[in-house]
Amino acid sequence: MVRLMGRSPARSPQRPSTTASVRQQRQGGGGPRWRPPEWLRSLLSARSVAGQVFILHVVIVLLLVVSAVVALVLQVRHDSTLEARSRSLAVAETLAHSPGIVEALESPDPTLLLQPRTEAIRKQAEVDFVVVMNTEGIRYTHPRTDRIGKKFVGTLQPALAGRPVTEEITGTLGPLVQAVVPVNNPDGVVVGLVSAGITIENVGGVAEDQLPLVLAAGAAALVLATTGAALISRRLLRQTHGLGPHEITRMYEHHDAVLHSVREGVVIVDDDGTLLLANDEAHRLLGLPEDAEGRDVLDLSLDPVTADLLSSGRVATDEVHRVGDRLLAVNQRSTDRAGGPPGSVATVRDSTELRALSGRAETARERLDMLYDAGVGIGTSLDVARTAEELTELAVPRFADFATVDLFETVLAGGEPDVAGSVRRTASAGIHEDAPLYPVGTQTRFVGSSPQGRSLASGRSFVEPRLSEAPGWRAQDLERSGQIVEYGIHSLITVPLRAGSLVLGVVSFWRAKRPEPFDEEELALAEELVARAAVSIDNARRYTREHSMAVTLQRSLLPRSLPEQSALEIAYRYLPAQAGVGGDWFDVLPLSGARVALVVGDVVGHGLHAAATMGRLRTAVHNFSALDLPPDELLGLLDELVGRIDQDETEDEHSAPVTGATCLYAVYDPVTRRCTVARAGHPPPALIHPDGTVEYADVPAGPPLGLGGLPFETAELELAEGSRLVLYTDGLVEDRNHDIDVGLELLRKALAQAGDSPEDTCRAVLESRRPARARDDIALLVARTQALTEDRIARWPVPSDPAAVAEVRATIARKLSDWGLDELIFTTELILSELVTNAIRYGGSPIEVRMLRDRNLICEVLDSSSTSPHLRYATMTDEGGRGLFLVAQLAERWGTRYLPTGKIIWAEQPIP
């Protein structure tokens, strides 16, 4: 740039050689004279820009320092004068209001009393005079005794009027500041005046004392400012190379001319991404606005990729960027490599000849992006129809104007494709909604001459570049084919959905808006898209099949209807999880003696394994309940069963153990209105009293099933008639968003607002607690208790004497006649005769007979023995052994129930 101005930078004057120095010493004597360095001489010279800036800076600082010193001195003088006025007034007022001043003024010789006093005050307060005078201004006191008795010099009228006055005058001591204050007697009459003052000479002394310090501070500030200006100007000197203003102007003019005449764009950006400079060619190529300089590069509406490159400052070599209809090659380097300012400089040149290559690269990039999006966006759910919709949504409008997916009917149901069957339009998408294509849900069969039919039959892809010239596809539907061509759809690609050797359906891509037909390269892209979607659709198909199997298995294992019984009025709900079938289950089991067992359980996990495990546990509970076991013993047997299942599953590497199972078992007796409950890791039951209050039953929480080693405990609840017992699984109260205690409280509030019937209770609970998307199964069982009234219960104690059997038969006959069951008298007498005879012969006292009139007639015989009778066939020579056989033939059901104090043998007969 210096050469462009036609001159070289100023050279430094050469230092004298050693020989010349010696000669100088010999001629004139003395050592060599000190000469300032070149940079300092340049600063002191007004020729260079740096020198002018330095001199101007020093002058300005000097003026500022002088102004500051003068202002400070004046301010100090002003503050000292104010201080003198305040001190004079304070001293005068203090003396004027001091005790004894009035008496001293009214005494025969005020001077004698007041002169010592005023002198002491003057010296202590550091004022120049304290004068006491009468109302006419005649002094009683003064520092100079020759002034006593003479007229006071100053303004007295305001003080005589009762107001203090402060003024600056020339008095007997010279120029001074004084204050005059009135002295009032108790009646408020002014009887004298007091004045105190300080001379101007003493006031100014304070400012003069501070003046050396002020001047020293100003000199120090001048030195510091001059040093700073020298350092700044030295840096400016290096940057401008000692050039003067005219030379810098010429250099800038030459630089500007060269910069804007080159046919290559130049862009300079600082490290903050602000555009510092752009020549005319850069404005033209990048389309920059006129006010681009000084703005952030990211705010100039440039191509995002190009803007990111310019603002990042990274090194770039011949990077090609598309800006509008141009291809620009960009080179970028940093500007601070050799100590320059931070930032970057980029050169831009037009490379439009690379447009064709860039177009192909852009097309390839778009296809790669679409394939990437296909891998990410297709198959987000395990739903066949939704996966097909994701394929069509991706293809339109990026690849085709319309896209349709047709799948075999069996595939939608989760089965393998039936090539002889029909297909159903599963998904469709397009740039317009009025296209004359088959709508979604249409069931059809593609003819063999159509591209879709050929793809389904051969498993290969086909492209029809011009539908109007392809007669084979019109055979599918001549009228609709004509409508499609008239609508503007002119090109078609069909690709089979293949998963291994299976053809699941066919995908059709239609083009209407773009005039160019599909080609072989686009056919390859379509095949790649469909291949990726086929894997997801096949996975969804397999999941649908397994899910259907699991749902079928689960529904077959759950109770389809509730058994008939009179002890409880029951309503239930079962809601499967959205993610798949689970292991929640419930049951209602009629027991002997009109009792009913309620069971709710939960197997952790989802899928076939959880459903199968649930079925095994439900079957086990059915079997164990037939033994009439107490709830704690039943759970103990169930715990052992789960432990054995875990052991068997662990030995099989293809199976998984039961990771967790819970159960709650409750037995309700309508005769005593007592409910015995035990639970294994299950949430406690809720109890709604007849008055509507809700509480959770205090049932001991046993460990989950399968842990073993710990016994289960029972709780016995006495329920009023009309109470509602609510059993549920943890899916109703547990949530990822809150703790189970919060869920239990929410359930309690929902139960408190529910209706009276079990159905209303189930409906209210699910309306308030059912999640939008359940992650776990929900089982809900609500049972309202009913009691067996005393008029339907009959009981008699039986003596341990065979002769008492006849009396029992007679009593039974009378009671059955009262109940209107004369038809059952004979069979009931036989049954109870045999049972009572066995109790007397093989059991122990006490013995009791009980009959219950429920849906069936229930006969029970209680004794204290724990031995159970066995049914057997008697031989021809046996005298006995036929009693239980007779009971089994006459009764519908019979069995034995054990109690802590003995056993009960019972038999049921249907009531006609």
DRENKE-411770 format. One record per residue: y negated, x, z of N, C-alpha, C in turn. Coordinates in steps of 0.1 Angstrom, whole numbers, plus 5000, padded with zeros to 4 digits. Each point is the difference from the previous one (the first is absolute). Example, Ala and Ser with C-alpha at 12.3 -4.5 7.8 and 13.67 -1.06 7.14 Angstrom:
# DRENKE-411770
505751325078498849915000498850095000498949964993498950095000498949925008
# end
This chain:
# DRENKE-411770
501250085000498849925000498750095000500150125006498850085001499750064986501150034992499750054987499449894991500349885003499449894992498550005001499550045011498550005003499350124993500850104995499450114993499550115009500450005012499650115009501150025010500050125007501050035010499349985014500949985010499449995013499350135005499049985009499350125005500950095007499850134996500850105006499450055013500750055009499550065012499350134998498950045005499450134999500950105006500150124993500950105004499550075012500850045009499650085012499850144996499050075006499850144997501250095004500250104991501250095003499750095012501150065004499950095011499050124998500150054987499150114996498649965001499749894995498649955001499549985014501049965009499649985014499750135007500850104996499750145006498750054995499849984987498750054995498849935006500249875003498949935007499850055014501150045007499850065013499350135000500350084990499450134999498549994996499749904992498649984995499149945011500549895005499149935009500450005014501250045002500550005014500549865004500749985011500549885004501349964993500849905006501249954993499749904990501049954993499849904989499449875006499149944994499549875004501049894999500049915010501049884999499549904990500949964992499649904990500949875003499549885000500849885003501049984989501149945003501149974990499549914989500750014989499649934988499849855002501049945008499949855002498849965008499650095009498849975008498750014992500050114991498950014991499949884991501149954995500049884991499549885008500349995013499649885007498550015002499550125003498550025002499249994988500750014988499349984988500049864996498949964994499849864996500549974986500750104993500449984987501349914999500950025009501349934999499949875007500949904997500049875006500350025015501050095003500350025014498850055008499250094995498850055006499049905003499849914990499049895001500549915011501349975000500549915011499850065013500350135002499950075013498550005005499150034991498650015005499549865004500349904991499649865003500649965014501350035002500749965012499350075012499650134999499450075012498649945002499349964990498649955002500149865007501049924995500149875006500450015015501050095003500450025014498850055008499250094995498950055008499049895003499749924990499149895002500649905011501349974999500649915010499950065014500250145001500050065013498649995006499050044992498649995005499649865004500449914992499749865003500649965013501350045002500749965012499450075012499550124999499450075011498749935004499149974990498849935003500249875006501049924995500249875005500550015014500950105003500550015013498950045011499150094996498950045009499149875003499749934989499249885002500749905009501349994998500749905008500150045015500150135002500150055014498649985007498950034992498749975006499849855003500549924991499849855003500949965012501250055001500849975011499550055013499350125000499450065012498949915004499249964991498849915004500549875006501049944994500649885006500550035014500650115002500550045013498950025010498850064996498950025009499449865004499949914990499449875003500949935010501350004998500949935009500050075014499950135001500050065013498749985007498950004993498749975007500049865005500449914992500049865005500949985012501250075000501049985011499450065013499350124999499550065012498949915005499149954992498949925004500449875007501049944993500549875006500750035013500750115001500750035013499050015011498950084998499150025010499249875003499749924990499249885002500849905008501350005000500849905007500650065012499650125004500650075011499549945013500750005011499549955013498850085005499049935006498950075006498950034991500149984987498950034990498849915002500349875003498949915002499250035013500750035011499450035012499150134999500650104992499350124998498749984992500049914990498849974993499049935009500449925009499149925008499650085013500550125002499750095011498650064998499450055011498750064999500050134991501150074999500050134992501350004992500049934989501249994991500450144995499150094998500350134995500950085009499649995013500850075010501449965000500349874998501349955001500850024987499349994989500749994987500150144993499050095002500050134992501350075002500550025012501350085002501249924993499949885002501149914994500150014985498849994993500050014986500450134995499650115007500350134995501550035001500649945011501550025001500749924989499549884997500649934989499850074986498850054998499750074987501050124998500250085010500950114999501449964998500449905008501449964999500349934986499149924995500249934987499650084988499550135002499750094989499049934991498949945005498949954992498850095003498949994992498950095002499049945010499949875002499149955010500549865004499649975013500249865006498749975007499449904995498649965005500149865006499449985012499849875006498649985001499549874995498649975000499849865004498749975002499749875004499849914988499649885001499949914989498850044991499150085005498950054991500350134993501250055002500450124993499650135007499549995013499750125007501350065006500250134997501350075004500050025015501249975006500350045014500850135000500850024989500950125000499950064986500350144999500050074987500550145003500850064990500550135002498850105003498949984993498850085003499149935009499850055012499349935011498649974996499450094991498649974996499849884992501149944995499949884992500149885009500450015013500149895008498649945003499949874999498749925002499349984987500550054989499449984987500749894992499349964990500449894991501350044992501049925000501250024993499849974985500550094992499849994985501349934995499749884994501149934994499749855000501049924995499849854999500549945012499149925007500449945013500149854999499449934990499949865000501449935000501050044992501349945001500650015014499950125006500550025014499349915010498749994999499349915009500449854998500549974988500449874997501549985005500650105005501449995006501050054990499750074989501050044990499950164999501150065001500050154998499750044986499450114998499650054987500350154999500550034987500350144997499250044988499450135000499250044989500050154999499550044988499850144997498550034998499450085009498650025000499850155003498750044999499650135004499349995014500650045010499549995014499450135005499950005013499450125007501050124998501349984998501050114998500250024985499349934991500250024986500749894994500650014988500749894993501349975009500249885003501149965008500549864998501249975006500649865000500049965014499349885003499949955013500349855001500449965012500349865003499249955012499449884999499249945011500749885004500349995014500749885005499249945012499949875001499249945011500850005013499350015011500649985014499549875005501049915003499749875005500349995015499149925007500249975014501049895001500449965011501049885001499549884994498749984999499549884994499950014985500450114994500050024985498750054995499150035009498750054995500050154998499550054988499950144997499150075010500550095008499150075010499950154996500750044989499950144996500850034988499950124995500750044988500750135002501150024993500850135000500250044986499750134997500250064987500850135001500950024990500850124999500050044986500050134997500050054986500550144998500350034987500550134996499150044988499650135000499250054990500850024987499349994988500650014987500650144999499450105006500550144999501450005006500349945011501350005006501049914992499549904994500849914991500550084989499250074993500450084988500850125003500050045013500850125003501549984998500449885002501549974998500450024986499149954990500350024986500050154996499050075006499950144997501150085005500649965011501150075006501349984991500149884994501249974991499850054986498850044996499750044986500950124996500250115008500850114996501449964997500649915008501349954998500149924987499049924997500049924988499950094988499150115001499950094988501350084998500650035011501350084998501049914994500149875004501049914994499749984985498749994996499649984986500450124992499750125006500450134993501550014997500849965011501450004998500549904990499449885000500349914989499750054986498850074999499650054987501050114996500550085009500950114996501349944996500649905008501249944996499949934987498949924997499949934988499950104988499250115002499950104990501450064997500750035010501450064998500949904992499949875004500949914993499549984986498750004997499549994987500450124991500050125007500450124993501549994996500849955009501549994997500249904988499349895001500249894990499550064986498850065001499450054987500950124995500650075009500950114994501249944993500549895005501149934993499549954987498849945000499549944988499750124990499650115005499850124991501250044993501250005007501250034994500449904989499849875003500449904991499149994988498750045001499150004988499950134994500750105006499950144994498650054999499149965009498650055000499249954989500449894993499249954989498849925005499050004991498849925003500249854995499049925003500149864996500149984985499250084993500049984985501350054994500650115006501250054994501249905003500049945012501049905003499949884991498749964997499849884991500650034987499750124994500550044987501650005000500550065011501550005001500649865000499449915008500549865000499949934987498950034992499949944987501050054991500350135000501150054991501349955004500349995014501349955005500149854995499049925002500149864996500249984985499450094992500249994986501450034996500650115006501350034996501049905006499849955012500949905006500249884992498949954994500049874993500350014985500050134996500350014985501550034997500850045010501450024997500749874998501150004992500749884997501349995009499750035012501149995011499449945012500649905006499449955012500150095012499050015008500050085012499649915012500850005010499849925012500150085012499050005009500050085013500049895011500950025009500249915011500050085013499349955010500050085013501349965008500150075012501349985007500149865006498949925000500149865005500349904990500250054987500349914989498749944994498950065002498749954994499850074987499649934990499850064987498650075000500050134998498850085001499450014986500850024990499550024986501049964990499549944989500849964989499250024987500450074991499250024987500249884991499350014989499949884991501449974995500850104996501349984995500949935010499950045013500849945011499649855001498749974999499649865001500649924988500150064988500549934989501549985001500750105004501549995000500549915011499450025012500449925012499349875001499049974992499349875001499349995013499350115005499350005012498749924999499549945010498749935000498950115001498849954997498850095000499850065014500249925011499850055013501250055007500950064992501350055006499850115010499050104997499850115009499649955014500650065010499749965014500949895005500949944992500949895004501450065002500849925008501450045002500749984987500950094997500849994988500849885000500649965012500849885000499349874998498650005000499249884998499549994986500450094990499550004987500849924990500949925005500949924991500850084990500450125004500850084992501549955001500850054991501549985001500450055014500849935008500450045013500650145000500850034991500750135000499050114998499149984990498950104997499150025012499649895006499150005011500650085012501349975002500750075011500150154998500250044987500050144997498750075002498949944996498650065001499650005015500449905008499650005014500950095009501250034995500950085008499750155000499450054989499750144999501250094997501149944997501250084998499950074987500850114998500050074988500849924989499449994988500749934989499850084987501150004992499950074988500549914989499149964991500349924988500849885004499649935010500649875004499449894990500949924995499649904990499849875008498849944998499749875007499449914989500549875001499549904991498749935006498950014993498849945005499549914988500149875002499749914989501050024988499450034988500950024989500150154997499650095009500150144998501150065009500550114995500950095008499250135003499750025013499250115004500950115007499750124996500750125006499050055011500550015012499150045011500550135006499050095002500350135007499150005012500550045012499249995012500350125008498950075006500150115008499049985012500350085011499150005011498850094998498949965006498750084999499850105011500850005010499850085012501050125000500550044989500950115000499350145003498850024995499350125002498849985010500249925010498949985009499049894996500349934989499149904995500049885009499249904996500049875008501349934999500449925010501349935000499949894990501049974992500149904990500950044989499849934989500950034988499249974987500450074990499449984987501149974990499849904992501149954991499450004986500850044990499649984986500949904993499449924992500749894994499850014984501149994993499950004986500949894994499549954989500749884993501350054993501149935003501350044994500649874994499249934992500549884994501250024991500250124995501150024992501349985007500050015013501249985008500249855004499349914993500149865004501449944997500550034989501449954998501050055010499950135003501050055010499749945013498749985004499749935012500549865001499949934989500649864999501450005003500850094994501450005003500350035014499250105005500250045014499749885010498949934996499649885009501149904999500649974989501049904998501250055009500450124999501150055008499749995015498850035004499649985014500149865004499649914992500049865004501549955001500850054991501449965001500750065013499650125003500650065012499549935012498749965000499449925011500849865001500349944989500749875000501450025006500750114996501350025005500050035015498950075004499950035014499849875008499149914995499749885006501349915000500850014990501249924999500950055012500150135002500950055011499549955013498749995002499449965013499949855001499649934990499749865001501149904997501150044994501149924996501150025011500549895005501150015010499550005014498849955003499450005014500749905009500849914994500749905008501449994994500949945008501449984996500249864995499049964992500149864994500150024984501049944994500250024986498849954992499549885003498949944992498850085002499750045013498850085002500050134993501150075000500150134993499749984985500649894994499749984986498549974998499449935009498549974999499250135000500550095009499350135001500050084987501149994993500150074987499149944990499949874999499149944991498550025003499750005013498650035005499650144996500950095001499750144997499850024985500849934992500050024985498849944994499449895006498949934994498850035008498950044993499850024986500150154996500550095009500050144997500950044988501149934999500950034989500149894990500149885004500249884991499049895004499849914991499249895003500749885007501350004998500949905007501350075003500649965011501350065004500849895007501349994996500949905006501350065004500649955011501350055005500949885000501250014994501049905000501350065006500549935011501250055007501149904999501250055001501249905000499949925013500549884999499949915012500850065012501150064997500950065011499350125006499150074993499350115006499049955010499349894997499149945010500649965013501349964999500849965012500650125007499850124994500650125007501350044994500549934990501350044994499950094988501150044995500050084988499749914987499450064990499549934989501249944992499849874995501049934992499450014986500650094992499450014986500249884992500949915003500249884993499149895005499350025011499249905006498650004995499149915005498749994996499150095008498750024995499050085007498949915004499350045010498849935005498850085000498949954995498750075000499650025015500050125005499850035014498650045002499350074991498750055002499250004987498749985000499250004988498650035004499350094992498650035002499450024987498749984999499350024987498550005003499350044989498550015001499449864999500849904995499649865000501149925005499749885005501049915006500549894990499450004988500449894991500950054989500650115002500950054989501249914999500549974987501249914998501350075003500150075010501350065004500749915010501350025002500849925009499450025014499749895007499550025014501050045010499650055011500950055011500949885004501350035002500949905004500849944988499650034988500749944988501450074999501049914998501350054998500449994985500550114995500350014986501150094997500450004987501050094995499450064987499950134999499450074989501150014989499649964988500950014988500250154997501150034993500450134997499050084991499349924991499050074991498750035006499749955012498750035006500150145006498850075002500050135006500649995014499749895008500549995013501549995000500549914991501549994999500750124996499450084991500650134997500050105011498950005008499950095011501049965011500249875003501049965010501450034995500349994987501350024995500450154999499050084995500350144998499650095011499149965009499450085010499150114995499449984988499050094994498749934998498950084999498749954998499649994986499149904997499649974986498549985000499450044989498649984997499849934987499249895001499649924988498550034998499650094991498650034999499249894994500649914992499349894993500949885001499749915010500849885002499949914988498949994994499849914989500950034988500550134999500950044990501450015004500449965013501350025005500649865001500949954991500549875001501149985010500650105005501249995009499649935013498850035005499749955013499549865000499649954988499649864999501149905002501350054998501149915002500249955014499450075010500049955014499449875002498849984995499249885001499050004989500349934989499150014988498649955003499949895007498649955003499250095009500750045011499350095009499750144994500950054991499750124994498750004991499949884993498849994992498749995009500149945011498949995009499650145005501050085003499850135005499250094990500449994987499450084990498649944998499849875000498649954998499150035012500650025011499250045012499450144999500750084992499550144998500950115005501149965006501050105004500750054988499950134998500550064987501150115001500250055013501050105001500849985013501350055000500849975011501050125003500250035013501050105004500949935010501350014998501049945009500850125006500250005013500750115007501049935010501350034999500949945010499850065013500249925011500050055013501450045004500250145000501450055002500050075013501149975008500350075012501450054999500150124996501450064997500549944988501249945001500649934988499649854999499249955010499749865000498749984994499949894992498749964994499649875008498950025007499649895009499149904993499450044989499149914993499250084990498949944995499250074990498549985003499350114996498550005002499450004986499049914998499349994987498550045003499550094991498650045000499449954987498949925001499449944988498650064999499550024988498750054997499249904991498749975004499249914993498650054998499450055011498650044999499850124992500850115002499850124993500649994986499450044990500549974986501250094996500150125006501050094996501449955006501050014992501349955005500750115009501049965007500850095009500750104991500150135005500750104992501150065009500650104994501250055007499750075013498850075000499650065013499849905011499449884997499849905010501349945003501049994991501349955003500750095011499850134999500550105010499449975013498749985001499349975012500549875006500249904992500549875005501450025006500850084994501450025005499950075014499150095001499850075013499549915011499149914996499549905010501149915005500749954990501149905003501150075008500350124997501150075007499750025015498750025002499650025015500049865006499649904993500149865006501449955002500950044991501449955000500650055013499850125005500550055012499649915012498749975000499549925011500649854999500149954988500549864999501550005004500750104997501450015003500250015016499150085006500050015014499749875007499049934994499749875006501149904997500750014989501249914998501150035010500350135002501050035010499649955014498750025003499649955013500149855001499649934990500149855000501549965002500950074993501449975002500450025015499750125005500450035014499349905010498749974997499349915008500649865000500449964988500649864999501450005008500750114998501350015008499850005015499050075004499750015014499549875006499149934992499549875004501249905000500950004990501149915000500950035013500350135002500850035012499349965013498750025001499349965012500049855002499849924989500049865002501449955003501050064995501349965003500450035015499350105005500450035014499149935010498949954996499249925009500549865001499749935011500549855001499349924990500849924992499449914991499549875006500649965011499649885007500450025015499349925008500250025015501149905004500950045009501149915005499449885008500749895000499649895007500350025015499049975008500150015015498849925006500149975013499149915006499150075011500350135002499350075011498650044996499850044987498850054996499549944987498749984998499449964988499550134994500550044988499750134995499349994986499150104998499450034987499950154998500150044988500050154998499350034987499650124998499550064988500550144998500350034988500450144996499250044988499250115002499250054989500450154997500650024988500450144996498850084998500150135001499050104997499750014985498850044997499650014986500750124993500350115008500650124995501549984997500749905005501449994999500649935011501349964999500749935011500150095012500149945011500150085013501249955008500050045013501149975008499749905011498949924999499749905011501049884998500449945011500949895000499949925012500549885000500049905011501249914999500349945011501249915000499849905012500649884998500249905010501449965001500650035012501549995002500349905011500649884996500449915011501250065008499949995013501050055009500649885008501050035008500749905007499049945011500349885004499249945011498749964995499849964988498749964994499050115000500450125003499050115000499850054985498850074999499750054987499550155002500450094991499650145000499050024989498950075003499050034990500050164998500050044988500150154997498950034990499350115003499150064990500250155001500150064988500350154999499250064989500050135000499250084990500750134998500350034987500650134996498950084993499750125004498950084995500350034985499150004992500250044986500049884990500150034987500149904990501150044990500449904992500950024990501449955004501050044991501449955002500650045013499750135004500650055012499649925012498749975001499549925011500549865000500149944988500549864999501550005004500850104995501450005003500250025015499250095006500150025015499749885007498949934996499749875006501149905000500750004988501249904999501150045010500250135001501150045010499649965014498850025004499549975013500149855003499649924990500049865001501449955002500950054992501449965001500650045014499650125005500550045013499449905011498849964999499449915010500749874999500449954988500849884999501350015008500750114997501350025007499850025015499150075004499850035015499649875007499149924993499649875006501249915002501050004992501249925001500750025013499850125006500650045012499349945012498849944998499249945011499650115010499650124994499650115009498549985004499750055012498650005004499150094991498749984999499250074990500150155002500050055013500050155002501350064995501149935003501350054995500150004985499549894994500049994985499250124994498850035005499250114995500750135002500850015011500750135003501150024989500749894997501050024989499350024987498949944997499350034988499550144999499650055011499550145001501250104996501249975006501150084996500449994986499849884994500349994986499150084991498750005003499050084993500350145001500450055012500350145002501250044991501049914999501250034991499550004986499149914996499650004986499250134997499250045009499350134998501050124999501050005008501050104999500750004987500449894995500749994987499150044989498749955000499150034989499650155000500050065012499650155000501150084994501349965001501150074994500049994985499449894995500049984986498650054995500050114991498850064996499249914990500649904995499349914990499449885007500249995014499449895007499050055010499249905005499050045009500249925013499850065012500349935012498949895003500249925009499149905004498850075008498950014994498950075006499449935012500249875001499449925011500449864998500449935011500249865000499749945013499449885000499649935012500649865000500149945012500649875000499549935013499849874999499849925012500949885000500749985011501049895001499749925012499949864997499649915011501049884999500449955012500949895001499349895009499949884994499349895007501149905003499949955013500949905005499249875002500249894993499249885002500449935012501150035007500349935012499250065012499950135001499250065011498650034995499749994987498750044995499750155002501050085001499850145002500450084987499250104998500150094988500250145005501250064996500350145004499750084988499150115001499550084989500350155003500450074990500150155001499550054986499450125000499550064988500350154999500250044988500250154998498950054991499050055006498950064992499249904992500149875003499349904992498849955007499049954993498849955007500449885009499349985011500349895009499849864994500749905004499849864995498749945006499449924992498849925005500549875005499349955010500449875006498749915000500149894993498949905000500449895010499349985011500349905009499649864995500549895006499649874995498549975000499250075009498649985001499250084990500750094992499450084990499750145003500250045013499750145004501250084994499650134997500950094993500150135009501250045001500350135007501250074993500150135003501250074995501050015012501249964997501050015010500350145005500150025013500250135006501550034999500450054988501450044998500250155000500850065007500250145000500250064986499350104997500150064986501150105000501249974994501050104999499850094988500850104999499850104988500549934987499650054989500549954987501550024999500649924991501450014998500450144994501150055005500550124995499850125008499149995010499750125008501150025011500549895006501150015009499650065013500849995010499850065013499249935010499349894996499249935010500449854999500149935012500449865000498849914996500349884996498949914997499949905012498849955002499749915011499649864994500349905008499649864996498949955009499349904994499049925008500449864998499949925011500349865000498849925001499749924990498849925000500349855002499349935008500249865002498949934992500449934990499049944990499949855002498849965001499749855001500349944986500449875000500349944988498849994991500150034988498850014991499450134998500550105008499550144998500550054986499250094995500350074987500350155002501150044996500450145001499850064986499250114999499650064987500750144999500950014990500650134998499550054986499850134999499450064988500450144998499750064989500350144997498750085000500050135001498850085001499149994988500549964989499149994988498949905002500149915010499049905003498950055008500250115008499150055010499650144998500750084992499750144998499250014987499150095000499250034988499550145001499850074988499550135000498650015005499249895000498650005004499849995015501049955007499849985014501350025008499950015013501150025008500849865002501350015005500849885002499449915011499350065010499449925010498949914994499350054990499049914993500749894993501150044993500749904993500649895009500550045012500549905009498949905005498850065002498949925005499649904989499950054987499749914989501049894998501350035002501149904999499849905012499750055012499849905011498949904997498950054994498949914997500449904989500850044990500549914990500949905006500950035009500949915006499249905009499050045006499249915009499349894991499750034988499449904991500949924991501350035002501049934991500249865005500649924991500449865003501249995010500449885003501149985009501350024995500349974987501350014994500350154996501350035000500350144995499550034986500149894991499550024986498550045000499249925008498650035001499850145006500850045009499850135006500350114990501149994992500250104989498950004990499549894996498949994990498850075005499649975013498850065006500150155001501150045004500250155002499950074987500749954990499950074987498749994993499349895002498649994994499150105006500150045013499150095007500550145000501350034999500550135002500750064987500249924990500750054988499150104993500450124998499250104993499949974985499050054993499849984986501250064992500450125004501150074994500950055011501149935003500850035011500850134997499950105009500850124998501449995007500249905008501249985007500449865000501349975002500549865000499449945013499949864999499649925011501049895003500650005011500949895004499449935013499849874999499449925010500949885003500349985013500949905005499349935012499849874998499349925011501049895004500349995013500949905005499449935012499949864998499549925011501249945008499950025013501249975009500149855002501249955001500449875004501050005011500049905009500950005011501049894999501250035005501149905001499849925013499749874998499649925012501349985009499749965012501149985010501049894996499549904993500849894996501150044990499850124994501050044990500850125006500050025013500750105007500949945011501250045000500949955011500850125005500150015013500750115007500749955013501250055002500849975012500750125005500050025014500850105005501549955001500950104998501449965000500750085011500749935009500850085010501150084994500450105006501150094995501349935003500349884995501249925003500449934987501350024995500449934988499949855001500049945011499849865001498649954997499050094999498749974997499849984985500950034992499949994986499949854996500749915007500049864997498649945002499450055011498649955004499050054989500350124995499150054990500149924987501249964997500149924988499349865001500249945012499349875002498550015000499550115006498550025000499550024985500850084993499650024986499949884992501049915002500149884992498849915003499649995013498949925004498750054994499850145000498850054995499949994984501150014994499949984985499849864997500549915008499749854997498549985002499450065010498549985002499350064988500450114994499350064989500449934987500949905000500449934988500950084991500850095006500950094992501449965004500449874999501349965004501150064990499650034988500950064990500550145004499250075008500350135004500750015014500349895006500550015014501450065000500949964991501350055000500150154998499350054989500150144997499350085010498949955006499350075010500850025013500749895003500950005012501150114998500650014988501050104998499450145001498950024994499450134999499650055014499349915008499650045013501150015010501149924998501250015009500650134998500250054988500650134998499150115005498749994998499150115004499950015015500049885007499949995015501350055006501149964994501350045005500150154999499650064989500150154999499150075010498849945002499150065010500649995014500649895003500649985014501250105001500850014989501250085001499750154999499150044991499850154998498650055004499149915003498750045004499850015014498749995004499750005015498849915003499949965012498949915004498750085001498949934998499949854998500249974985500449874997500349964987499049884998499550004988499049894996500249964986499849874998500149944986498649964996499650034988498749964995500149944986499449894997500049944986498549994996499850044988498649994994500149914987499149915000499949914988498950054991500350084990499050064991500449954986499850074990500549974987501549985000500750085008501449995003500249975014501249955004500349995013500650135005499450065010500450135005500749985014501250055001500750005013500250145005499650035012500150135006500750005014500950105002500650015013499750145005499450015012499650125006500950045012500550125001500750055011499650155003500450055011499550135004500950124995501049974992500950104995499350064987500350134998499550074988501050024990501349945002501050024990499949894990500250034987499849914989501449954995500149874997501249954995500250044985501250004996500350044986500949894993499649974988500849904993501250074994501249935002501250054995501049884997501050034992501049904997501150005010500349895006501149995010501349984993501150065005501349984995500649875004501249974995500749875003500450005015500350115006500550005013498950025011498750024995498950025010499649865005499750005013499649885007498549984998499250114999498549994998499650084988498650025000499550084989499549934988500049865002499549924988498749945003499450025011498749945004498950054991499750134999498950054991500349964986501250004996500349974986499649854997500249925010499649864999498549994999499350085009498650005000499450044987500650114994499550054987500249904989501049915001500349904990499049885001499749975012499149885002498550034999499650125004498650045000499650064987498749984997499450074988499950155002499550045012499950145003500350015015500550125004500250025014499950155002499850045013499950145003499750035015499850125002499850055014498650075001499349975011498750065002500050065014499750135002500150075013498649995007500149985013498850005008500250115011498950045006500150105011501049955011500149875002500949955011501349944995500350024987501349944995499949984985500649894996500149974985499949854998499649964988500049864996500949994988500949905000500849974988499449874995499650004987499349894994500749954988499749884996500549944988499049894995499949994987499049914994500749904991499549885000500649894992498849944992500149974988499049924993499849865005498849965001499749865004500049914988500949905000500049914988498749924999
# end
